[in-house]
Amino acid sequence: MTDPANDYVGELTQIFINLGAAEDSAEVMARQLLKRAGQIAEERGISKVEATETLLKQVFEARQQA
């Protein structure tokens, strides 16, 4: 059985590419973000989707400040 989060790796990879990351780096970043989202979801008792959304907001905010 595969992890449903893997379905989103491609979409997140594209987001990071659109933000200027190289394709290979973008995929690593996407996988790391999903892994961290899983950890946060478990720690806080929230959905993985909610945790992923929170992390993406932080990425966008950091990008705007750069």
SULBELSUL-V546172 format. One record per residue. RES is the residue in one small letter. PSI is psi in whole degrees, 0 to 359 (999 if undefined). BURIAL is b if it has 24 or more other C-alpha atoms within 12 Angstrom, else e. Layout:
# SULBELSUL-V546172
[[RES	PSI	BURIAL] [RES	PSI	BURIAL]]
This chain:
# SULBELSUL-V546172
[[m	135	e] [t	157	e] [d	124	e] [p	335	e] [a	332	b] [n	336	e] [d	336	e] [y	353	e] [v	316	b] [g	318	e] [e	316	e] [l	323	b] [t	316	b] [q	322	e] [i	313	b] [f	325	b] [i	317	e] [n	334	e] [l	358	e] [g	3	e] [a	151	e] [a	152	e] [e	314	e] [d	321	e] [s	322	e] [a	320	b] [e	319	b] [v	316	e] [m	318	b] [a	314	b] [r	321	b] [q	319	e] [l	317	b] [l	322	b] [k	314	b] [r	323	b] [a	320	b] [g	319	b] [q	314	e] [i	317	e] [a	316	e] [e	316	e] [e	319	e] [r	354	e] [g	39	e] [i	172	e] [s	156	e] [k	328	b] [v	315	b] [e	318	e] [a	320	b] [t	317	b] [e	317	e] [t	315	e] [l	320	b] [l	322	b] [k	320	e] [q	321	e] [v	313	e] [f	319	e] [e	317	e] [a	321	e] [r	321	e] [q	331	e] [q	343	e] [a	999	e]]
